[in-house]
């Protein structure tokens, strides 16, 4: 079990805007709520689930399985995390979804019914989303503020200064839209993961951090020789 303390304002800000994708990312997965959240936190959590779906849809093909959707959602907060390169179980996301597939379904089913331009095909047991720039632009306009800001930076790397509306329109029309989304998510997580590591060293001490890190590396090496679990309903 991991624990920490955060102000309500900072929690809500991360849930709504994805400034760090730390707590908002953790809350993309099923969690056990120990105390009933306030109405304000509940609303922020609901929006966090919705924006996770919008983001995942932009990174998925036109036809995809339920498992692929949850893998994409659960993996958002690990995209760009340097600890996934050195020290984390390579099957971590698959393990999370595989062990809690029913919980993911229970958590996200109500929100998927509210999302436009995606539907469930009972015959093929797959989701189908509308292709084309209009559908992509719909999802892009509903992304968290921080993610949109990072998309702006990614698109304007050539030194030009296009405004957000033009950038989202251009990304929606670009065949590499999913790549831009992944790069923007990674830029948020990369910075946050380094910050969390630095805080861990300060809080626990250098030697404790090294000991913890070495255990993570051993776990990662073991995962490299382990087949990813199959996901079953």
N, C-alpha and C positions, 0 to 999 in steps of 0.2 A: 504494500500500500504506500502511495506517495501522498504527501500533504503539504500545504502551504497556506499563506494568508495573502489576501488581496482585497483591495477596497471594492465596494460595489460599483463605483463609477468606472474603475479601470476594467473590471470584469465586463460590464455592459459595453464599454467602448470596444474591447477586443471582440466580443460577440458580434457587434454590429459592423465594425469597420475592418476587422482582421489586421490590426496594427502589428501584432506579433504572430498571430496564428498559433499561439501557445495554448491558452485555455480554450479558445474557440475551436482549435484543432482537436484537443482532447475531448471536447463535448460534441464532436462529430460522431463519436462512438457511443454505444450504450454505456451508461454509468448508473451507479446506484445513488439515488438522491437521499441523503440522510435527513434533510430538513426541507420542508416545503418552500420553494423559492417565492420571492415576492412577485406580484403581477408584472412589474417592470422587467425583472430578470426572466420570467417566463416568456414574455413577448420577445426579448432579445434572443433567447434560446431558440424560439420558433423561427425567427428570421435567420439565425445561424444555420439551422437545418435547411431552410429554403435556399440560401445562397450557396451552401455546399452542393446541393443538387444542380443549381444553375451552372456552377463551376465545373462539376463533373461532366455534365452534358456537353459542354464545350470541348471536353477532352476525349469524349467517346465517339465511336462511329455511329452511323445512322441506325444500325440495329445492334443491340447488345443484350446480354443476359442480366438477370437480377444480380447475380454474383459479381459480374464485372462492374456494375454500378456501385455496389457497396465497397468493392476493392478500391475503386477510384476515389470514393469519398473518404474512406478510412486512410488512404495513402496521402491525402492532400498535405497534412501537417508533417510528412516525412520527405516531401519533395524538396531537395536542396539542403536537407539536414546533413552536415558533414559527418555526423556520427553514424549515419547509415553507410558511409564509405568505410569507416574504421570504427568498429566496436559494437555494431548492432546486428542482431539476427537478421539475415537476408530474407527470411520467410516471415518476418514479423507481421506485416500487414495481412498476408494470407492466413496466418495463425489467428489473428484477431477476428477476422471475418468468419473463418471456418468454425471457430468455437462459439460464435454468437450470431449465426445467420438468422435464426428466428427472432432474436432481439433487434437486429438491424431492420428486418422486415416490419416488425411491430412499430419501431420508432419512425421509419420513413414512409410507410404506406399512406398515412393521412396527408402528408405533405405532397407526395407524388400525385395525388388526386387533384391538387390545386395547381400543379405546374402545367402551363400551356405548352402546346407543340410537342408533347410526348405522350404515347399511349401504350397500353399493354396488349400484346397479341396473345390471346389465350391458346390459339392453335399451335403456335410455334414456341410458346413460353418465353417470349423475348419482348423487350421494350423496343419501340420504333419511334424515332424522333424525326421531325420534319427537317429535311436538308435545306440548304440554301442560306443566303446572307440575311434574309429577314428574320428567320428563326434564331440565327446566331446573334444578331443585333439585339433581339429581345432579351436573350440571356445576358449579353454583355452589359446592357443598361441596368440590370438588376444585381450586378456584382457589388461586393463591399467596396467602400470608398478607397481603402488602402490598395486593394488589388487593382482597381481602375487607375490609381495614381502610378503604380508600378508598370502597368501596361503602357501608360503614357511615356514613361522613361524608356521602356524597351523600344517602343516604336520611334522615339525621337533620338535614338543613339547616334544618328547621322548628323546631329547638331542643329537640325531644324526644329522649329517650335510650333507644332500643330496643336490645336486645342483638343480637348477630350472628345468632344462630339465627333470631330473629323477622324480622330484616331480609332474610336470604337467602330465607326462606319467602315473604315479601311480594313481593320482586323476582321470584321464580319464578312468581308468580301475576299479575304485572303485564304487560299487553300491551306496555308500553314497556321491557321487560327489556333489549333490545339497547342502547337509549339510555343506560340506567344503566351498563351495562358500558363503553360507549365513553367516557362522562364520567369514570368511575373510572380507566380506562387513561390518558386524556388528562391527568388531574391528576398522575399519576406522571411521565409523559413531559415535561410542561410544566416542572416544577421541575427535572428532570434536564437538560433541554436548555439551560436558562439557566445551570446550574452548569457544564456542559461548555464553553459559550461563554466564560464568565468564566475558566475554567482555560486555555483556548486563548489568550486575550488575555495572561494573565500569563506563560504559557510562551513564546509566539512574539513577544510585543511588540505594541503597539497598531497600528503601521503595517503590520506583516506581517499582522495580523488583518484590517485594513481592505482590504489588497490581496487577500487570500484571499476575503474577503466579497464584494468587487466582482466577482470572477470568478464566484462562485456566483450573484450576481444576474443577470449576463449570461446564464449558462447557464439560469437560471429563465425569463428573458424569451424565450429561444429555444424553450424547451419549451412555452410557451403557444401557439405557432403550429405545433406539431408534433402530428400525430395519434398517439394512443396506439397502441403496437404490438399487433397481434393475436397471441393466444397459440395456438400450434399444438403438437400432440403430436409 
